[in-house]
């Protein structure tokens, strides 16, 4: 099969996966049980979330979050799982901690974008560099039935090099040696791994190797997404973060834009705080109203007790005919004493309820209190943002400026580390070209993602991975069964089997 035919084949399969995703409801809203803010880097934010149905969240899937507080909806991508939590990257913060919200994944849009990229590569090959990508056709052709296993295991050419080793550390050491050689030749390198956690480990290893080779790893190497691991080999991964680099650079060059973003971020920070204060003030008003009702009722009962006491005290002076009238109404002196006992019990019960309400009022007063300077600051920020067209307009202004800047900034980076699926679906990479691709754990990466990444490479592709996984990769039947060979590209058919859904 020719490369263009292979691209069209996988584009068609991605279209089928998109239809399957819609059938399985993978774009349905997912309830967020809890979200916890981890860190902010530049204009991006990292959150750990707990969802009601996390199995519908594929890695690098874009989404929209509708938070339960007064914050506006925001977009982001799924980075994967770490320590039992789902890690996401968002373009806006929506509070430090929330206990409810909705996440709307765009699985079908993600697959549609990937399908469009492969169709563009097949229909407009002159817009891409497909020479090295053709070397992957024997590996990724689903109709290929014969192959030279020894050549695939030990093959090395000027265009396609393979490194297979069961020891991840040894494999990455070989990769890092090649990376240093290419960096010294001033090559632009695309560093790829199947998931973000393994990519962080790989990027940390490469950074350490560059440092040991006395090369400026902070300026040479960049991690495109926010790293989900903090350190690796004693190096802080934030030091090689693309967003951190870009934010620091443009913070110096565009101080006015930084001031606008700070003002916008402060407005976003104050919005949930004042919303919380407003809710507490509402609770305080309700409890105060309840206290007033209880005090009014207590006053009425105390008035009745006072009237009874006066009647009993004046009983001897009451004319006989009034006594007879009282007795006829069931208000003789004995029943009045019983009434008094009942009224006293009622007042004691009301006093207990009043005490509870007053205790709640004492708790709510500091929670509802707004610092003296916060409300004027918020009103001033709100007025300034309204003059600029509102938060949506500011977001568009900042995003438009940063979109151009991101493109220019990534062009100046010599080594870019990201996942293959991000290369396939992020429009930024469509216009960027690299000399060398270093792909670790290649058998774990779906074929469309490998093809999409290889279409950006001008000179050389280096594949590496576990030799046991290589056997499953090169064995078509075994690979189908393991879900590693992308006949079911993103595992959606297995989801269908689990959910018992019949798909036509």
SULJOQUI-V91913 format. One record per backbone hydrogen bond with DSSP energy under -1.0 kcal/mol. CO is the residue of the C=O (numbers start at 1). NH is the residue of the N-H. If there is no record, write none. Layout:
CO_NH, CO_NH
//
This chain:
2_6, 3_7, 4_8, 5_9, 6_10, 7_11, 8_12, 9_13, 10_14, 11_15, 12_16, 13_17, 14_18, 15_19, 16_20, 17_21, 18_22, 19_23, 20_24, 21_26, 25_28, 30_103, 31_52, 34_50, 35_98, 36_48, 39_46, 41_44, 44_41, 45_90, 46_38, 46_39, 47_88, 48_36, 49_86, 50_33, 50_34, 53_56, 54_57, 58_61, 61_78, 62_106, 63_76, 64_104, 65_74, 66_102, 74_65, 75_91, 76_63, 77_89, 78_60, 80_87, 82_85, 85_82, 86_49, 87_79, 87_80, 88_47, 89_77, 90_45, 96_37, 98_35, 100_68, 101_32, 102_66, 103_30, 104_64, 106_110, 107_111, 108_112, 109_113, 110_114, 111_115, 112_116, 113_117, 114_118, 115_119, 116_120, 117_121, 118_122, 119_123, 120_124, 124_127, 125_128, 130_134, 132_135, 133_136, 134_137, 136_140, 137_141, 141_144, 148_152, 149_153, 150_154, 151_155, 155_162, 159_461, 160_157, 161_463, 163_465, 167_171, 168_172, 169_173, 170_174, 171_175, 172_176, 173_177, 174_178, 175_179, 176_180, 177_181, 178_182, 179_183, 180_184, 182_187, 183_186, 188_435, 188_436, 189_416, 190_438, 191_418, 192_440, 195_199, 196_200, 197_201, 198_202, 199_203, 200_204, 201_205, 202_206, 203_207, 204_208, 205_209, 206_210, 207_211, 208_212, 209_213, 210_215, 211_214, 215_217, 216_220, 217_221, 220_415, 222_417, 223_242, 230_237, 232_235, 235_232, 236_239, 237_240, 238_241, 240_223, 241_245, 242_246, 243_247, 244_248, 245_249, 246_250, 247_251, 248_252, 249_253, 250_254, 254_258, 255_259, 256_260, 257_261, 258_262, 259_263, 260_264, 261_265, 262_266, 263_267, 264_268, 265_269, 266_270, 267_271, 270_274, 271_275, 272_276, 273_277, 274_278, 275_279, 276_280, 277_281, 278_282, 279_283, 280_284, 281_285, 282_286, 283_287, 284_288, 285_289, 286_290, 287_291, 288_292, 289_293, 290_294, 291_295, 292_296, 293_297, 294_298, 295_299, 296_300, 297_301, 298_302, 299_303, 300_304, 301_305, 302_306, 303_307, 304_308, 305_309, 306_310, 307_311, 308_312, 309_313, 310_314, 312_315, 315_318, 319_323, 320_324, 321_325, 322_326, 323_327, 324_328, 325_329, 326_331, 327_330, 332_336, 333_337, 334_338, 335_339, 336_340, 337_341, 338_342, 339_343, 340_344, 341_345, 342_346, 343_347, 344_348, 345_349, 346_350, 347_351, 348_352, 349_353, 350_354, 351_355, 352_356, 353_357, 354_358, 355_359, 356_360, 357_361, 358_362, 359_363, 360_364, 361_365, 364_368, 365_369, 371_374, 373_377, 374_378, 375_379, 376_380, 377_381, 378_382, 379_383, 380_384, 381_385, 382_386, 383_387, 384_388, 385_390, 386_389, 390_394, 391_395, 392_396, 393_397, 394_398, 395_399, 396_400, 397_401, 398_402, 399_403, 400_404, 401_405, 402_406, 403_407, 404_408, 405_409, 406_410, 407_411, 409_412, 410_413, 414_189, 415_222, 416_191, 417_224, 419_423, 420_424, 421_425, 422_426, 426_429, 429_432, 434_458, 435_459, 435_460, 436_190, 437_462, 438_192, 439_464, 441_444, 442_445, 446_450, 447_451, 448_452, 449_453, 450_454, 451_455, 453_456, 454_457, 455_129, 456_434, 460_437, 461_161, 462_439, 463_163, 464_442, 465_165, 466_470, 467_471, 468_472, 469_473, 470_474, 471_475, 475_479, 476_480, 477_481, 478_482, 479_484, 479_485, 485_487, 488_491, 491_495, 492_496, 493_497, 494_498, 495_499, 496_500, 496_501
//
